[in-house]
């Protein structure tokens, strides 16, 4: 009995050594190690995917990859998104400080509205941060509530531009007939007051791509004599096309793509 008891630890040690040799030889990893590694690979993929989206190397994507749900959630509400926008605003203000504003009232900045000035992140939380397909009726119901919160750093930028004597022109893909009143009220409630004008889609803009629609608006503004010093948006379609302005600045948005 004593000998048997003494041999048990030896047997366990031999079994452990055999398992270690087999694992190394076959490239296997313990389950907990494999899980941690898979998680790290998923995070790495999602970080690369988001970078490619922001660089406009991934285009016309319909939904966020499902394995990136937690990554995008953490990015959007965990603080990194806010820090990224703050850094972009710092760069914009550095550029603004180099501009000498004229006294004719025609020095302008163009700002997009959704997810540039005000945020839809609470709506997209219910859509798994973009993992679910776009839901026009769902977004309409959300937007009509008028409860979009401001993006803090962008409100700071807006206020400084107004104080600096620039004319702020808000250009949105929302249509005037449906969202005009509620959008103005939402902006006002969130502190966006003192802008030059809010331009929304009219009946004649139906069917136009975002690039065509916003290019046409910018052309009209320049023909009216405005000097567009800067153009800020969360979509590449806000910043592409003609008459984009002296400089463009992209606000991050990994939740959806507007062609």
SEFIBA-147544 format. One line per 8 residues: number of its first residue (from 1); their letters; for each residue x, y, z of N, C-alpha, C. Coordinates in Angstrom, 3 decimals. Layout:
NUM> A> X/Y/Z/X/Y/Z/X/Y/Z ~ ...
END
This chain:
1> XXXXXXXX> 0.834/-1.199/0.000/0.000/0.000/0.000/0.867/1.246/0.000 ~ 1.923/1.271/0.824/2.827/2.414/0.890/3.519/2.627/-0.443 ~ 3.971/1.514/-1.051/4.649/1.616/-2.349/3.696/2.178/-3.404 ~ 2.450/1.747/-3.362/1.461/2.229/-4.339/1.224/3.721/-4.178 ~ 1.173/4.168/-2.909/0.977/5.594/-2.646/2.157/6.410/-3.129 ~ 3.383/5.842/-2.994/4.587/6.569/-3.426/4.648/6.642/-4.946 ~ 4.112/5.648/-5.629/4.191/5.610/-7.082/3.183/6.551/-7.752 ~ 2.114/6.928/-7.045/1.075/7.741/-7.665/1.597/9.087/-8.157
9> XXXXXXXX> 2.387/9.839/-7.345/2.925/11.110/-7.855/3.832/10.904/-9.059 ~ 4.588/9.801/-9.063/5.487/9.523/-10.185/4.663/9.300/-11.445 ~ 3.580/8.546/-11.332/2.721/8.299/-12.488/2.116/9.598/-13.009 ~ 1.699/10.467/-12.100/1.117/11.744/-12.510/2.144/12.616/-13.220 ~ 3.410/12.588/-12.707/4.472/13.370/-13.336/4.756/12.862/-14.738 ~ 4.838/11.523/-14.880/5.087/10.941/-16.200/3.959/11.284/-17.172 ~ 2.725/11.239/-16.671/1.586/11.566/-17.517/1.652/13.016/-17.976 ~ 2.035/13.906/-17.071/2.160/15.331/-17.410/3.239/15.553/-18.457
17> XXXXXXXX> 4.398/14.854/-18.291/5.494/14.991/-19.247/5.102/14.477/-20.621 ~ 4.398/13.330/-20.641/3.942/12.791/-21.923/2.965/13.734/-22.623 ~ 2.083/14.338/-21.833/1.130/15.283/-22.405/1.851/16.507/-22.966 ~ 2.853/17.000/-22.248/3.613/18.160/-22.706/4.343/17.857/-24.007 ~ 4.971/16.634/-24.066/5.692/16.249/-25.282/4.736/16.125/-26.462 ~ 3.569/15.520/-26.206/2.590/15.338/-27.277/2.055/16.685/-27.774 ~ 1.786/17.596/-26.830/1.273/18.918/-27.204/2.276/19.674/-28.058 ~ 3.538/19.655/-27.670/4.578/20.350/-28.420/4.752/19.730/-29.794
25> XXXXXXXX> 4.701/18.393/-29.849/4.936/17.698/-31.120/3.814/17.951/-32.112 ~ 2.588/18.082/-31.625/1.441/18.231/-32.528/1.002/19.670/-32.700 ~ 1.646/20.568/-31.973/1.270/21.981/-32.079/-0.016/22.305/-31.349 ~ -0.503/21.386/-30.511/-1.733/21.630/-29.772/-1.457/22.550/-28.597 ~ -2.519/23.274/-28.184/-2.431/24.117/-27.017/-3.549/23.760/-26.062 ~ -3.352/23.964/-24.786/-4.438/23.735/-23.843/-5.638/24.593/-24.221 ~ -6.869/24.127/-23.920/-8.073/24.865/-24.314/-8.070/26.322/-23.887 ~ -7.674/26.640/-22.664/-7.707/28.016/-22.187/-6.725/28.873/-22.950
33> XXXXXXXX> -5.582/28.290/-23.329/-4.596/29.037/-24.111/-5.109/29.306/-25.510 ~ -5.762/28.309/-26.109/-6.303/28.468/-27.449/-7.376/29.553/-27.458 ~ -8.210/29.590/-26.444/-9.270/30.584/-26.361/-8.689/31.988/-26.278 ~ -7.664/32.173/-25.455/-7.034/33.484/-25.320/-6.400/33.920/-26.625 ~ -5.756/32.969/-27.303/-5.111/33.293/-28.570/-6.136/33.648/-29.638 ~ -7.237/32.890/-29.698/-8.287/33.188/-30.666/-8.878/34.563/-30.427 ~ -9.054/34.902/-29.163/-9.594/36.220/-28.825/-8.658/37.323/-29.290 ~ -7.371/37.113/-29.078/-6.384/38.108/-29.501/-6.366/38.253/-31.020
41> XXXXXXXX> -6.486/37.136/-31.732/-6.526/37.184/-33.188/-7.756/37.937/-33.674 ~ -8.888/37.749/-33.000/-10.114/38.440/-33.377/-9.966/39.940/-33.175 ~ -9.393/40.339/-32.051/-9.159/41.762/-31.783/-8.227/42.348/-32.827 ~ -7.183/41.612/-33.151/-6.224/42.079/-34.151/-6.903/42.267/-35.509 ~ -7.743/41.304/-35.892/-8.465/41.415/-37.158/-9.381/42.635/-37.150 ~ -10.118/42.823/-36.054/-11.086/43.916/-35.992/-10.394/45.274/-35.987 ~ -9.252/45.359/-35.347/-8.488/46.603/-35.380/-8.046/46.909/-36.811 ~ -7.561/45.896/-37.514/-7.134/46.068/-38.908/-8.322/46.418/-39.798
49> XXXXXXXX> -9.462/45.777/-39.537/-10.660/46.066/-40.331/-11.101/47.509/-40.130 ~ -11.114/47.973/-38.892/-11.528/49.355/-38.629/-10.568/50.349/-39.283 ~ -9.283/50.069/-39.211/-8.301/50.945/-39.847/-8.528/51.005/-41.352 ~ -8.811/49.859/-41.957/-9.059/49.818/-43.398/-10.330/50.581/-43.756 ~ -11.333/50.505/-42.903/-12.571/51.255/-43.130/-12.303/52.750/-43.070 ~ -11.594/53.188/-42.041/-11.331/54.623/-41.885/-10.427/55.161/-42.988 ~ -9.578/54.301/-43.540/-8.704/54.714/-44.641/-9.399/54.604/-45.997 ~ -10.662/54.171/-45.982/-11.469/53.991/-47.195/-10.901/52.912/-48.107
57> XXXXXXXX> -10.211/51.946/-47.527/-9.724/50.804/-48.304/-10.761/49.688/-48.375 ~ -11.671/49.670/-47.404/-12.826/48.770/-47.466/-14.020/49.638/-47.835 ~ -14.671/49.324/-48.938/-15.755/50.165/-49.423/-17.038/49.357/-49.609 ~ -18.131/50.090/-49.603/-19.460/49.508/-49.860/-19.766/48.325/-48.944 ~ -19.251/48.366/-47.722/-19.556/47.291/-46.780/-20.943/47.533/-46.181 ~ -21.658/46.442/-45.971/-23.053/46.529/-45.522/-23.199/46.405/-44.011 ~ -22.380/45.561/-43.407/-22.472/45.353/-41.967/-21.086/45.168/-41.376 ~ -20.992/45.405/-40.098/-19.762/45.132/-39.347/-19.604/43.622/-39.210
65> XXXXXXXX> -18.402/43.070/-39.381/-18.218/41.629/-39.168/-18.702/41.233/-37.770 ~ -19.456/40.156/-37.686/-20.065/39.782/-36.407/-19.036/39.522/-35.308 ~ -17.844/39.041/-35.699/-16.831/38.783/-34.676/-16.268/40.079/-34.089 ~ -16.639/41.221/-34.688/-16.122/42.505/-34.215/-17.118/43.263/-33.342 ~ -18.239/42.638/-33.013/-19.257/43.317/-32.211/-18.680/43.896/-30.928 ~ -18.034/43.063/-30.125/-17.525/43.538/-28.832/-16.404/44.555/-29.018 ~ -15.615/44.368/-30.043/-14.523/45.310/-30.306/-15.096/46.689/-30.639 ~ -16.074/46.755/-31.538/-16.658/48.032/-31.927/-17.401/48.663/-30.750
73> XXXXXXXX> -18.091/47.834/-29.982/-18.771/48.340/-28.792/-17.786/49.001/-27.840 ~ -16.695/48.307/-27.564/-15.674/48.849/-26.662/-15.066/50.119/-27.231 ~ -14.831/50.118/-28.550/-14.244/51.303/-29.184/-15.186/52.503/-29.062 ~ -16.461/52.297/-29.341/-17.401/53.413/-29.393/-17.747/53.964/-28.012 ~ -17.869/53.112/-26.996/-18.344/53.596/-25.693/-17.304/53.456/-24.581 ~ -16.134/52.910/-24.926/-15.118/52.694/-23.906/-14.114/53.821/-23.756 ~ -14.248/54.868/-24.581/-13.363/56.023/-24.434/-12.445/56.293/-25.601 ~ -12.091/55.253/-26.383/-11.136/55.463/-27.470/-11.727/56.333/-28.583
81> XXXXXXXX> -12.986/56.111/-28.903/-13.632/56.947/-29.919/-13.580/58.419/-29.524 ~ -13.927/58.710/-28.288/-13.903/60.096/-27.811/-12.504/60.693/-27.906 ~ -11.506/59.894/-27.536/-10.123/60.404/-27.611/-9.709/60.651/-29.060 ~ -10.159/59.782/-29.968/-9.828/59.967/-31.384/-10.446/61.254/-31.920 ~ -11.704/61.497/-31.584/-12.362/62.718/-32.057/-11.693/63.948/-31.451 ~ -11.335/63.864/-30.193/-10.648/64.992/-29.543/-9.339/65.329/-30.255 ~ -8.586/64.301/-30.638/-7.326/64.538/-31.345/-7.576/65.196/-32.699 ~ -8.609/64.733/-33.408/-8.936/65.323/-34.704/-9.329/66.787/-34.531
89> XXXXXXXX> -10.115/67.079/-33.521/-10.527/68.455/-33.262/-9.311/69.326/-32.934 ~ -8.369/68.785/-32.203/-7.136/69.534/-31.922/-6.418/69.906/-33.218 ~ -6.374/68.970/-34.154/-5.733/69.233/-35.439/-6.509/70.284/-36.234 ~ -7.827/70.205/-36.185/-8.643/71.197/-36.886/-8.399/72.589/-36.302 ~ -8.389/72.692/-34.993/-8.201/73.993/-34.366/-6.810/74.551/-34.629 ~ -5.842/73.667/-34.725/-4.487/74.125/-35.077/-4.499/74.752/-36.467 ~ -5.221/74.138/-37.389/-5.360/74.684/-38.736/-6.159/75.987/-38.716 ~ -7.240/76.023/-37.931/-8.096/77.210/-37.845/-7.292/78.422/-37.389
97> XXXXXXXX> -6.368/78.204/-36.473/-5.575/79.308/-35.935/-4.677/79.957/-36.978 ~ -4.470/79.278/-38.111/-3.641/79.837/-39.173/-4.448/80.687/-40.154 ~ -5.778/80.648/-40.046/-6.646/81.337/-40.998/-6.937/82.759/-40.524 ~ -6.790/83.685/-41.426/-7.164/85.075/-41.150/-8.577/85.290/-41.702 ~ -9.512/85.480/-40.815/-10.906/85.626/-41.209/-11.146/87.027/-41.758 ~ -11.791/87.071/-42.915/-12.098/88.368/-43.519/-13.330/88.976/-42.854 ~ -13.624/90.230/-43.214/-14.770/90.903/-42.609/-15.988/90.923/-43.523 ~ -15.964/90.099/-44.587/-17.113/90.086/-45.492/-18.145/89.006/-45.150
105> XXXXXXXX> -17.867/88.206/-44.112/-18.827/87.211/-43.658/-18.986/86.005/-44.559 ~ -17.971/85.725/-45.375/-18.091/84.630/-46.338/-17.105/83.490/-46.078 ~ -16.421/83.519/-44.941/-15.510/82.428/-44.577/-16.328/81.320/-43.915 ~ -16.365/80.157/-44.547/-17.307/79.122/-44.115/-16.635/77.793/-43.788 ~ -17.333/77.044/-42.934/-17.006/75.645/-42.657/-18.265/74.824/-42.885 ~ -18.091/73.656/-43.455/-19.208/72.731/-43.641/-19.067/71.577/-42.659 ~ -20.133/71.316/-41.927/-20.154/70.183/-40.996/-21.327/69.277/-41.347 ~ -21.078/67.998/-41.390/-22.146/67.011/-41.474/-22.876/67.008/-40.134
113> XXXXXXXX> -24.022/66.341/-40.069/-24.814/66.340/-38.842/-24.741/64.996/-38.115 ~ -25.291/63.927/-38.719/-25.359/62.640/-38.027/-23.982/62.028/-37.830 ~ -23.663/61.761/-36.569/-22.398/61.154/-36.162/-21.197/62.008/-36.539 ~ -21.492/63.309/-36.704/-20.435/64.318/-36.795/-20.690/65.372/-35.726 ~ -21.892/65.929/-35.721/-22.284/66.865/-34.661/-23.042/66.145/-33.542 ~ -24.025/65.355/-33.935/-24.819/64.601/-32.957/-24.644/63.104/-33.217 ~ -24.782/62.331/-32.157/-24.439/60.907/-32.214/-25.668/60.002/-32.249 ~ -25.555/58.939/-33.031/-26.586/57.902/-33.091/-26.133/56.605/-32.420
121> XXXXXXXX> -25.133/56.694/-31.564/-24.557/55.485/-30.993/-25.576/54.716/-30.157 ~ -26.517/55.393/-29.511/-27.511/54.685/-28.702/-28.479/53.910/-29.593 ~ -28.772/54.444/-30.760/-29.591/53.702/-31.718/-28.828/52.480/-32.211 ~ -27.573/52.668/-32.579/-26.796/51.559/-33.133/-26.436/50.510/-32.083 ~ -26.514/50.870/-30.816/-26.341/49.849/-29.774/-27.412/48.780/-29.924 ~ -28.634/49.209/-30.257/-29.718/48.251/-30.479/-29.590/47.496/-31.784 ~ -28.722/47.955/-32.661/-28.457/47.281/-33.932/-27.095/46.585/-33.907 ~ -26.654/46.277/-32.706/-25.380/45.572/-32.492/-24.231/46.318/-33.161
129> XXXXXXXX> -24.249/47.634/-33.002/-23.167/48.511/-33.468/-22.829/48.303/-34.938 ~ -23.857/48.041/-35.730/-23.659/47.906/-37.166/-23.542/46.477/-37.657 ~ -23.610/45.510/-36.759/-23.581/44.104/-37.193/-24.909/43.719/-37.853 ~ -25.993/44.429/-37.502/-27.274/44.194/-38.151/-27.388/45.093/-39.384 ~ -28.112/44.666/-40.411/-28.274/45.486/-41.618/-28.991/46.801/-41.324 ~ -28.783/47.771/-42.180/-29.428/49.074/-42.040/-30.944/48.909/-42.049 ~ -31.600/49.612/-41.147/-33.045/49.518/-40.973/-33.641/50.916/-41.138 ~ -34.070/51.288/-42.346/-34.564/52.656/-42.596/-35.704/53.076/-41.672
137> XXXXXXXX> -36.687/52.197/-41.479/-37.828/52.551/-40.639/-37.408/52.675/-39.173 ~ -36.501/51.832/-38.748/-36.014/51.906/-37.371/-35.248/53.190/-37.122 ~ -34.406/53.573/-38.085/-33.658/54.820/-37.908/-34.593/56.022/-37.960 ~ -35.583/55.989/-38.833/-36.542/57.088/-38.912/-37.242/57.290/-37.569 ~ -37.693/56.194/-36.964/-38.368/56.276/-35.666/-37.441/56.855/-34.607 ~ -36.170/56.446/-34.636/-35.189/56.961/-33.683/-34.958/58.455/-33.892 ~ -34.705/58.872/-35.135/-34.382/60.265/-35.424/-35.546/61.190/-35.099 ~ -36.770/60.714/-35.292/-37.950/61.545/-35.022/-38.158/61.809/-33.528
145> XXXXXXXX> -37.484/61.060/-32.691/-37.537/61.323/-31.247/-36.726/62.559/-30.878 ~ -35.752/62.909/-31.730/-34.944/64.099/-31.475/-34.042/63.984/-30.266 ~ -33.600/62.782/-29.960/-32.814/62.571/-28.746/-31.345/62.292/-28.967 ~ -30.813/62.629/-30.141/-29.388/62.373/-30.406/-28.518/63.293/-29.550 ~ -27.610/62.753/-28.760/-26.735/63.608/-27.958/-25.627/64.223/-28.804 ~ -25.092/65.330/-28.344/-23.970/65.949/-29.050/-22.716/65.096/-28.887 ~ -21.810/65.233/-29.830/-20.466/64.676/-29.689/-19.636/65.786/-29.054 ~ -19.228/65.629/-27.801/-18.669/66.744/-27.026/-17.562/67.524/-27.724
153> XXXXXXXX> -16.576/66.838/-28.265/-15.461/67.544/-28.893/-15.922/68.336/-30.106 ~ -16.916/67.811/-30.828/-17.425/68.516/-31.997/-18.239/69.745/-31.600 ~ -18.910/69.705/-30.469/-19.615/70.881/-29.970/-18.615/71.969/-29.603 ~ -17.491/71.565/-29.035/-16.419/72.525/-28.736/-15.918/73.164/-30.026 ~ -15.671/72.340/-31.045/-15.210/72.865/-32.329/-16.237/73.826/-32.915 ~ -17.491/73.423/-32.942/-18.555/74.259/-33.477/-18.559/75.628/-32.794 ~ -18.503/75.633/-31.474/-18.553/76.882/-30.715/-17.355/77.781/-31.030 ~ -16.175/77.185/-31.143/-14.974/77.974/-31.430/-15.012/78.549/-32.840
161> XXXXXXXX> -15.566/77.796/-33.781/-15.678/78.301/-35.153/-16.648/79.484/-35.208 ~ -17.770/79.358/-34.512/-18.732/80.464/-34.474/-18.104/81.687/-33.820 ~ -17.433/81.466/-32.694/-16.782/82.573/-31.997/-15.694/83.219/-32.855 ~ -15.071/82.416/-33.721/-13.995/82.919/-34.565/-14.474/83.673/-35.787 ~ -15.776/83.775/-35.977/-16.303/84.547/-37.087/-16.595/83.764/-38.342 ~ -16.507/82.438/-38.273/-16.815/81.607/-39.442/-18.321/81.383/-39.552 ~ -18.771/81.215/-40.773/-20.155/80.839/-41.024/-20.223/79.316/-41.079 ~ -21.023/78.731/-40.218/-21.126/77.280/-40.158/-22.348/76.841/-40.961
169> XXXXXXXX> -22.108/75.974/-41.927/-23.173/75.466/-42.767/-23.284/73.967/-42.518 ~ -24.396/73.553/-41.974/-24.642/72.146/-41.681/-25.325/71.512/-42.883 ~ -24.736/70.435/-43.387/-25.276/69.746/-44.558/-25.533/68.293/-44.177 ~ -26.785/67.873/-44.287/-27.156/66.519/-43.866/-27.933/65.790/-44.949 ~ -27.845/64.493/-44.929/-28.606/63.668/-45.852/-30.042/63.450/-45.417 ~ -30.418/63.930/-44.239/-31.801/63.832/-43.807/-32.684/64.687/-44.736 ~ -33.933/64.251/-44.934/-34.791/65.047/-45.807/-35.593/66.059/-44.996 ~ -35.754/67.230/-45.598/-36.393/68.366/-44.932/-37.824/68.060/-44.522
177> XXXXXXXX> -38.587/67.452/-45.407/-40.008/67.237/-45.142/-40.240/66.373/-43.905 ~ -39.413/65.352/-43.723/-39.610/64.411/-42.613/-38.906/64.859/-41.340 ~ -37.668/65.338/-41.486/-36.829/65.554/-40.306/-36.483/67.011/-40.025 ~ -36.989/67.948/-40.817/-36.560/69.336/-40.670/-36.748/69.898/-39.278 ~ -37.961/69.900/-38.802/-38.256/70.515/-37.509/-37.560/69.794/-36.358 ~ -37.635/68.475/-36.346/-37.060/67.729/-35.223/-35.541/67.832/-35.211 ~ -34.919/67.916/-36.385/-33.456/68.031/-36.440/-33.006/69.388/-35.907 ~ -33.698/70.450/-36.279/-33.353/71.788/-35.770/-33.509/71.847/-34.257
185> XXXXXXXX> -34.582/71.252/-33.763/-34.805/71.244/-32.318/-33.744/70.411/-31.605 ~ -33.408/69.262/-32.161/-32.375/68.400/-31.580/-31.042/69.136/-31.503 ~ -30.663/69.789/-32.592/-29.404/70.546/-32.616/-29.422/71.669/-31.587 ~ -30.523/72.396/-31.536/-30.636/73.503/-30.589/-30.537/73.002/-29.150 ~ -31.223/71.916/-28.851/-31.198/71.369/-27.492/-29.808/70.892/-27.081 ~ -28.990/70.530/-28.069/-27.646/70.030/-27.776/-26.590/71.124/-27.846 ~ -27.012/72.359/-28.047/-26.073/73.478/-27.990/-25.579/73.991/-29.326 ~ -26.102/73.436/-30.415/-25.666/73.884/-31.739/-26.555/75.047/-32.202
193> XXXXXXXX> -26.201/76.231/-31.755/-26.926/77.444/-32.119/-25.955/78.439/-32.729 ~ -26.471/79.227/-33.677/-25.638/80.248/-34.285/-25.042/79.851/-35.617 ~ -25.471/78.729/-36.172/-24.975/78.350/-37.493/-25.667/79.189/-38.566 ~ -25.042/79.260/-39.725/-25.551/80.061/-40.833/-26.808/79.453/-41.436 ~ -26.740/78.156/-41.725/-27.908/77.483/-42.300/-27.776/75.979/-42.133 ~ -28.924/75.323/-42.147/-28.990/73.859/-42.141/-29.582/73.445/-43.477 ~ -28.812/72.704/-44.263/-29.260/72.277/-45.584/-29.598/70.797/-45.540 ~ -30.830/70.481/-45.959/-31.321/69.106/-45.948/-31.798/68.734/-47.348
201> XXXXXXXX> -31.983/67.459/-47.569/-32.448/67.011/-48.875/-33.878/67.508/-49.140 ~ -34.085/67.959/-50.381/-35.420/68.333/-50.829/-35.945/67.241/-51.749 ~ -37.145/67.439/-52.249/-37.738/66.454/-53.154/-36.863/66.245/-54.385 ~ -36.222/67.313/-54.851/-35.391/67.224/-56.057/-34.096/66.443/-55.823 ~ -33.757/66.191/-54.568/-32.518/65.467/-54.248/-32.742/63.966/-54.108 ~ -33.962/63.534/-54.210/-34.253/62.106/-54.050/-33.517/61.301/-55.120 ~ -32.901/60.209/-54.690/-32.201/59.335/-55.622/-30.755/59.702/-55.863 ~ -30.338/60.864/-55.430/-28.949/61.265/-55.604/-28.064/60.547/-54.589
209> XXXXXXXX> -26.868/60.164/-55.008/-25.911/59.630/-54.048/-25.481/60.756/-53.109 ~ -24.920/60.376/-51.976/-24.448/61.387/-51.024/-23.376/62.264/-51.650 ~ -22.493/61.656/-52.450/-21.424/62.432/-53.083/-22.007/63.461/-54.044 ~ -22.943/63.041/-54.898/-23.549/63.955/-55.863/-24.343/65.052/-55.159 ~ -25.126/64.672/-54.168/-25.951/65.631/-53.429/-25.086/66.685/-52.735 ~ -24.072/66.242/-52.006/-23.265/67.193/-51.244/-22.322/68.000/-52.138 ~ -21.875/67.416/-53.237/-21.071/68.179/-54.195/-21.902/69.330/-54.768 ~ -23.155/69.048/-55.093/-24.032/70.081/-55.625/-24.265/71.211/-54.638
217> XXXXXXXX> -24.432/70.853/-53.370/-24.622/71.869/-52.329/-23.383/72.741/-52.211 ~ -22.216/72.127/-52.192/-20.979/72.895/-52.048/-20.751/73.805/-53.255 ~ -21.072/73.302/-54.429/-20.942/74.138/-55.631/-21.813/75.380/-55.510 ~ -23.035/75.193/-55.083/-23.963/76.306/-54.931/-23.431/77.316/-53.916 ~ -22.890/76.819/-52.811/-22.357/77.708/-51.771/-21.195/78.538/-52.304 ~ -20.320/77.903/-53.063/-19.178/78.637/-53.607/-19.633/79.657/-54.650 ~ -20.662/79.323/-55.401/-21.197/80.280/-56.370/-21.843/81.475/-55.670 ~ -22.294/81.256/-54.425/-22.847/82.356/-53.625/-21.749/83.214/-53.007
225> XXXXXXXX> -20.501/82.760/-53.141/-19.386/83.555/-52.658/-18.722/83.061/-51.397 ~ -19.206/81.947/-50.849/-18.593/81.408/-49.638/-17.217/80.814/-49.951 ~ -16.308/81.012/-49.030/-15.001/80.350/-49.090/-15.033/79.192/-48.094 ~ -14.962/77.978/-48.598/-15.056/76.800/-47.737/-13.657/76.441/-47.230 ~ -13.379/76.829/-46.009/-12.060/76.581/-45.426/-11.901/75.143/-44.948 ~ -12.995/74.546/-44.540/-12.905/73.187/-44.028/-14.216/72.447/-44.172 ~ -14.125/71.130/-44.223/-15.280/70.254/-44.420/-15.084/69.047/-43.511 ~ -16.031/68.813/-42.607/-15.885/67.758/-41.599/-17.062/66.790/-41.701
233> XXXXXXXX> -16.771/65.501/-41.759/-17.826/64.497/-41.812/-17.348/63.149/-41.338 ~ -18.287/62.258/-41.037/-17.928/60.920/-40.571/-17.901/59.907/-41.702 ~ -18.369/60.294/-42.902/-18.389/59.405/-44.059/-17.474/59.963/-45.146 ~ -16.833/59.070/-45.876/-16.024/59.528/-46.995/-16.883/60.230/-48.035 ~ -18.148/59.829/-48.142/-19.033/60.483/-49.101/-19.343/61.930/-48.705 ~ -19.079/62.305/-47.450/-19.198/63.705/-47.041/-18.063/64.547/-47.618 ~ -16.966/63.891/-47.919/-15.717/64.602/-48.201/-15.219/64.418/-49.626 ~ -15.924/63.630/-50.410/-15.487/63.351/-51.774/-16.328/64.126/-52.782
241> XXXXXXXX> -15.910/64.078/-54.038/-16.634/64.778/-55.081/-15.971/66.103/-55.400 ~ -16.775/67.070/-55.781/-16.257/68.375/-56.192/-16.455/69.420/-55.101 ~ -15.634/70.483/-55.165/-15.763/71.637/-54.277/-15.714/71.223/-52.803 ~ -14.754/70.363/-52.483/-14.716/69.793/-51.125/-14.213/70.779/-50.080 ~ -13.624/71.884/-50.511/-13.100/72.847/-49.557/-11.592/72.796/-49.473 ~ -11.041/73.729/-48.712/-9.591/73.840/-48.612/-8.971/72.626/-47.919 ~ -9.655/72.134/-46.865/-9.197/70.925/-46.172/-10.396/70.103/-45.739 ~ -10.205/68.794/-45.682/-11.251/67.893/-45.201/-10.751/67.145/-43.974
249> XXXXXXXX> -11.682/66.831/-43.088/-11.346/66.111/-41.861/-12.378/65.010/-41.639 ~ -11.899/63.778/-41.472/-12.764/62.608/-41.314/-12.912/62.250/-39.838 ~ -14.164/62.218/-39.370/-14.480/61.751/-38.025/-14.690/60.234/-38.095 ~ -14.131/59.469/-37.172/-14.277/58.007/-37.262/-15.717/57.543/-37.111 ~ -16.062/56.520/-37.886/-17.365/55.870/-37.760/-17.263/54.460/-38.324 ~ -17.069/53.463/-37.459/-16.988/52.074/-37.932/-18.318/51.340/-37.888 ~ -19.443/52.076/-37.718/-20.725/51.406/-37.525/-21.531/51.266/-38.820 ~ -21.318/52.165/-39.780/-22.064/52.070/-41.032/-21.353/52.834/-42.140
257> XXX> -21.740/52.518/-43.366/-21.131/53.108/-44.567/-22.222/53.724/-45.430 ~ -22.033/54.995/-45.806/-22.962/55.679/-46.707/-22.270/55.891/-48.043 ~ -22.748/55.272/-49.124/-22.074/55.396/-50.412/-22.284/56.787/-51.031
END
